[in-house]
Amino acid sequence: MTITAEEVLKEIGPVQDVLDAHDGVVTVLDTADGIVMLSLDGGCVGCSSTPMTAMQIYYSLKKLEPVSDVIFVNGELPEYMRTFIDQKMADESKGDGEIV
């Protein structure tokens, strides 16, 4: 199963609404083999909120079956945030949605 760039952009729609208000742009560079490669451009460049935006996008996309990984080519998602989301999703899959 594969995912298209259009499907990626549709899935991050609510985040895109916020980005539009701040001239932010999500560019889908590749979706091969379930690895979605993104770049946050425009108003996102240098914005202090970009890591949080990347975290929201990562979380939304990782929920999709055809997505095995999400890579931000500009390094907008720090490793500790990626680890936090991965753990949260693992807890949710066990039925333990509570984060302590």
Secondary structure, DSSP 4 states (H G I P E B T S, - for coil): ----HHHHHHHTHHHHHHHHHTTEEEEEEE-GGGEEEEEEEETTTT-TTHHHHHHHHHHHHHTSTT--EEEETT--S-HHHHHHHHHHHHHHHTT-----
